[in-house]
Amino acid sequence: MSEKQRDELKYKEQRNNPGGALNNAWSQAHTGSPGRGCLLNSVSLAIVVVLLLIVRACTN
């Protein structure tokens, strides 16, 4: 399966399941693998920042 076909299937699944985009961003943020687009990188970075803020708030 080519990379283009894989991306098309991923986008089709995300349209059918809006939570799929969040799961994809979460897994990329957790594993540290770079995303394909700027939006995914931004969401991954935002998830990491929010988690750090939650940890800091809970430790104080």
C-alpha beads as a LAMMPS data file, in Angstrom:
LAMMPS data file: protein, C-alpha beads

60 atoms
59 bonds

1 atom types
1 bond types

-500.0 500.0 xlo xhi
-500.0 500.0 ylo yhi
-500.0 500.0 zlo zhi

Masses

1 110.0

Atoms # bond

1 1 1 0.000 0.000 0.000
2 1 1 1.421 3.353 -1.003
3 1 1 1.807 6.268 1.356
4 1 1 -0.831 8.241 -0.557
5 1 1 -3.385 5.434 -0.202
6 1 1 -2.614 5.167 3.510
7 1 1 -3.159 8.910 3.980
8 1 1 -6.428 8.777 2.026
9 1 1 -7.699 5.947 4.223
10 1 1 -6.646 7.822 7.343
11 1 1 -8.495 10.981 6.270
12 1 1 -11.577 8.960 5.313
13 1 1 -11.591 7.342 8.750
14 1 1 -11.184 10.718 10.437
15 1 1 -14.193 12.073 8.552
16 1 1 -16.278 9.117 9.734
17 1 1 -14.868 9.262 13.267
18 1 1 -13.976 12.785 14.459
19 1 1 -12.237 11.305 17.508
20 1 1 -9.780 9.627 15.149
21 1 1 -7.943 12.903 14.582
22 1 1 -7.486 13.353 18.320
23 1 1 -6.324 9.763 18.725
24 1 1 -3.853 10.208 15.875
25 1 1 -2.478 13.434 17.350
26 1 1 -2.306 11.859 20.808
27 1 1 -0.348 8.851 19.550
28 1 1 2.063 11.078 17.653
29 1 1 2.591 13.274 20.711
30 1 1 3.122 10.218 22.895
31 1 1 5.592 8.488 20.582
32 1 1 7.318 11.651 19.418
33 1 1 6.891 10.835 15.734
34 1 1 6.523 13.890 13.512
35 1 1 3.223 14.515 11.813
36 1 1 2.616 15.141 8.140
37 1 1 1.047 18.565 8.466
38 1 1 1.328 21.737 10.445
39 1 1 -2.073 21.218 12.064
40 1 1 -1.136 17.816 13.449
41 1 1 2.152 19.182 14.771
42 1 1 0.296 22.067 16.421
43 1 1 -2.260 19.761 18.019
44 1 1 0.490 17.442 19.250
45 1 1 2.355 20.360 20.766
46 1 1 -0.830 21.705 22.365
47 1 1 -1.578 18.315 23.963
48 1 1 1.905 18.148 25.451
49 1 1 1.654 21.711 26.812
50 1 1 -1.774 21.040 28.337
51 1 1 -0.502 17.865 29.999
52 1 1 2.466 19.743 31.445
53 1 1 0.166 22.468 32.797
54 1 1 -2.111 19.867 34.376
55 1 1 0.853 18.157 36.056
56 1 1 2.145 21.473 37.383
57 1 1 -1.287 22.442 38.679
58 1 1 -1.756 19.111 40.436
59 1 1 1.670 19.173 42.100
60 1 1 1.168 22.614 43.672

Bonds

1 1 1 2
2 1 2 3
3 1 3 4
4 1 4 5
5 1 5 6
6 1 6 7
7 1 7 8
8 1 8 9
9 1 9 10
10 1 10 11
11 1 11 12
12 1 12 13
13 1 13 14
14 1 14 15
15 1 15 16
16 1 16 17
17 1 17 18
18 1 18 19
19 1 19 20
20 1 20 21
21 1 21 22
22 1 22 23
23 1 23 24
24 1 24 25
25 1 25 26
26 1 26 27
27 1 27 28
28 1 28 29
29 1 29 30
30 1 30 31
31 1 31 32
32 1 32 33
33 1 33 34
34 1 34 35
35 1 35 36
36 1 36 37
37 1 37 38
38 1 38 39
39 1 39 40
40 1 40 41
41 1 41 42
42 1 42 43
43 1 43 44
44 1 44 45
45 1 45 46
46 1 46 47
47 1 47 48
48 1 48 49
49 1 49 50
50 1 50 51
51 1 51 52
52 1 52 53
53 1 53 54
54 1 54 55
55 1 55 56
56 1 56 57
57 1 57 58
58 1 58 59
59 1 59 60
